[in-house]
Amino acid sequence: MAHPVLDSCLALHRDGRLTEAEAGYRQCLREGLDEASFPLSVLLLQQRRYAEAVDVLAPLAEAGPDDVPVVINLSIALRHCGQPDAALRFARSAAAAAPGNVGACNALGLAALQAGHVEEALQAFESGLQQAPGHVALVLHRGKCLRRLGRTREALAVLEQVVVQAPHVVEAWRTLASLQATSGLTEAALESSTRALALAPHDGDVALEHAVALLRSGHADTAALRLRMLLDAGRTDAGTWGWLGRSYLRLRDFEAARAAFERANAINPDDSVAAHYLAALDGVLPGDMESDYVRSLFDDFADRFEDTLVDRLAYATPRALARFLRAEGMDDAARVLDLGCGTGLMGVELARSGRHMDGVDLSPRMLEYARSKGIYRELHVAELLEFLRGTVGQWDLVVAADVFVYVADLQPIFAAVRERLASGGGFAFSVECSSTERTELLPETGRYRHSPRHVADAFIAAGFEGIRREAVVLRMESGNPVSGELLLARRT
C-alpha cells in the first residue's frame, strides 16, 4: 500500500535531494514505516557511508535472508568496510537464491575477487555475462580477473573492448592504463590515463595516476610539475610526496628528492618506499630486511616483470646462473630451493624430471605467475630469512638469482642457508658489484651493490668452502651493462 510520505521521500531521492530524502526516510522509520529502510540503505551506499549501510541492512537480511536486493547491498557494504569473508558469504547466498541474477553475479564476483578467490570471481562475472552480454561493469571486472590470473593479453583485449564500447566510463580507462603500465606499455598507458583525466579533470586520484604515467613514460619534469600542483591544491598523502621524490630522483635532483621523501615519511612513518629511498640518499644501510618495501615493489611489478626484464633489459641472470652450475658440477641436485623465486624465471632454467623444486618469495602476486608454470613442488609466501629459520626442510642446492640487490646485510642469510643445506650441498647466487669495497645503495635505482671481496668473506664466515666466482653482465640499464658476479660455495 502506497504511503504518501515515503513516496515524497523517494521523489526527493530521485531528484538528487539526498539530505531531504534521508531526513524523510528516518522520520518514516521513527513512525514505524519499515519500508523506508531499504531506500535509506541505497542512499547511504550512494554516499559511501558503508558502515551506516551495514547497520541498516544487517537486520533486514536477518529478517529476510532470501531478499536478494537486500543481501546484495549488504555484501557491497561489507566489502567496502573491509570484511571480505562476510561480504563473500552474503554474495554467495544471493547468487544461490537468484541464479543468473546480474546484480548477484556482479556482487559475488567483486566479493570473491577481494577475498582472493579469483577463479570463482571470473566464473561469477562470466555467468552474469551469459545473461547480459556486453554488460559494461561485468566485462570490466572480468578483465580485472584475467589480469589477476596472469592472463595479461586476454585482459588487455577485454579492456580495449570496454573503452570502445563505453568510452565515457572513467574506471575503464583507469583500469586499462594500469594494465598497460604494468605490461610495460608506458606510452599507451599515458594515452589511456590522459583520456581518464579528460573525463574526470577534478578527481585527485585520476590526476595522480596521470602524473605517475607521465613519470613512467619518461616525462619526469612534467610529472614533477603535476605532482607539485596536486600538493599545492591540497593533497596531503604520503604517496603523492613519494611519487614527487621519485620524479626528482629521475631528474637527479637529490636534495629535492630527499625533501619530498622526508615529507612522505613525516606523514606516514610506516611508508617503506620513502624509508628505503631516504636510506639510499643518506647513505645509511638499513639493518633489517626491508620486507614491506620489497613486497610492495614486486606486487606492483609482477604483471610486467618478465616482459620488462627479459625483453627490455636483456636480463639473462637465470640462464647464466644455470650454466654456471652445470660448469661447476652442480647439475645433479635432486632437491632445489629457489630463494626469491619471483615469477619462476630461475625455476624454468633448473626444472627437469625427477627434481623437486621449492620456491619462496615475499610477493603473492609474483607467486601467482610462478605457480602457473607448474614447475614447483611447493611455493611459500614469506620473507627469506624468516622462512629459512622457520623451516626444517633440507635441500641439495639453494639458488638466489638477482635477489641480494634488495638485501643490505648478507651474513644472516648465508648462515641460515647453510643450516638448510644437506652435506655437500651448494649455494649459488648473483650480486651486482659495487664500485668500492663497501655495499652501496644507489638512489637512482634503489638497489644494493655488494663488494665481491666482502661477499666472499661473508661466505667464509658462514662456514662455506670451495668458493667459485665468475664475472658476468647481469642486464642492461639505461643502455649500459650492469656488472655482477655469480658465486657458488658448498657446505662440506
Secondary structure, DSSP 8 states (H G I E B T S, - for coil): ---HHHHHHHHHHHTT-HHHHHHHHHHHHHTT-GGGHHHHHHHHHHTT-HHHHHHHHHHHHHH-TT-HHHHHHHHHHHHHTT-HHHHHHHHHHHHHHSTT-HHHHHHHHHHHHHTT-HHHHHHHHHHHHHHSTT-HHHHHHHHHHHHHTT-HHHHHHHHHHHHHH-TT-HHHHHHHHHHHHHTT-HHHHHHHHHHHHHH-TT-HHHHHHHHHHHHHTT-HHHHHHHHHHHHHTT---HHHHHHHHHHHHHTT-HHHHHHHHHHHHHH-TT-HHHHHHHHHHHT---SS--HHHHHHHHHHHGGGHHIIIIIIS---HHHHHHHHHHHTT-TT-SEEEEET-TTSHHHHHH--TT-EEEEEES-HHHHHHHHHTT--SEEEES-HHHHHHH----EEEEEESS-GGG-S--HHHHHHHHHHEEEEEEEEEEEEB-SSSS-EE-TTT--EEB-HHHHHHHHHHTT-EEEEEEEEEEEEETTEEEEEEEEEEE--
